[in-house]
Amino acid sequence: MSHVLEVRDLTYSYDGVVNAVEQVSFDVPEGRIVGLIGPNGSGKSTLIKNVFDLLKAQSGRITVNGHRHTTIEAKRDAVYLSSNDYLPEFLSPREYYTMLGKLYGVRLDHERARAYFRDFSMPGRYDDLISGFSHGMRKKSQLVGALVLRRPLTVIDETLNGVDLEAMRIAERELRTLHEDGRAVLLCSHDLTLLERLTDGVVFLDLGILVLDGPTKELVRDGGSLESIVFEHIESEAR
Ligand SMILES: Nc1ncnc2c1ncn2[C@@H]1O[C@H](COP(=O)(O)OP(=O)(O)OP(=O)(O)O)[C@@H](O)[C@H]1O
């Protein structure tokens, strides 16, 4: 099985003194959803920003579909849903997705995107300016962008926080279709029950260090739940 994302010995420090991410290695294989978990400040967003070349690691190696993460090929194969809800205010979703399609060099399927807007209870908003969208609507618009782009790698940094239950159910269903299509997803979330349902594997960071990397089913079978695994680690003396 090939790895869509490979992270090897990644170390990143904001100030050159304390490492926010230290010697982290893990893979996201094709057709797999991997959860990225860890307490606040454990380095999850820092790691993701390094994957997307938004921060320059001091050492380590990252590849996307075999391409160094700094190359145009790697950037074309991956889409990043950030934890904030920043979107171009004075574009409509149609215009925004057209722009994304041009950036990625793919023909954007607007019919599919419009169908997602209906599914996500936003019918009739496809040509409205994003400036008038609520927080949850922006989150859903970000997600629709990733679902229509269908890149080999989708990285989601807490993007699903703030969407309503119905949208969450649909998001879950659609993320499953991504991985059924053989695409890889790295899903960073504090919703551990969602990750238990949806992920094939889990990567657990604490204080910038990888403390656990394994198949979700086995971790849950042995540890009871992801929640108990996290608490056990945080309360352990080894920390
Ligand atoms: N721009 C920055 N400048 C300096 N330090 C930063 C910056 N961003 C994050 N850090 C520090 O890096 C460490 C890791 O932060 P990061 O945001 O990666 O954690 P996280 O696991 O994503 O947290 P959360 O769950 O709260 O989103 C923390 O100690 C944080 O204070």
The ligand as a Gaussian input file, in Angstrom:
#p B3LYP/6-31G(d) Opt

LIG

0 1
 N        2.796000      31.640000      15.653000
 C        3.362000      31.089000      16.724000
 N        4.442000      31.646000      17.320000
 C        5.047000      31.063000      18.386000
 N        4.629000      29.916000      18.956000
 C        3.538000      29.325000      18.418000
 C        2.854000      29.865000      17.290000
 N        1.823000      29.041000      16.972000
 C        1.861000      28.034000      17.870000
 N        2.878000      28.190000      18.726000
 C        3.256000      27.291000      19.836000
 O        3.556000      26.017000      19.294000
 C        3.034000      24.985000      20.124000
 C        2.115000      24.097000      19.301000
 O        0.985000      24.859000      18.897000
 P       -0.075000      24.307000      17.832000
 O       -0.968000      25.441000      17.459000
 O        0.645000      23.603000      16.776000
 O       -0.868000      23.248000      18.727000
 P       -2.220000      22.447000      18.436000
 O       -1.954000      21.040000      18.852000
 O       -2.673000      22.674000      17.047000
 O       -3.206000      23.121000      19.477000
 P       -4.818000      23.313000      19.498000
 O       -5.417000      21.967000      19.822000
 O       -5.001000      24.283000      20.613000
 O       -5.229000      23.854000      18.164000
 C        2.354000      25.669000      21.297000
 O        3.267000      25.705000      22.383000
 C        2.092000      27.079000      20.778000
 O        2.127000      28.020000      21.834000

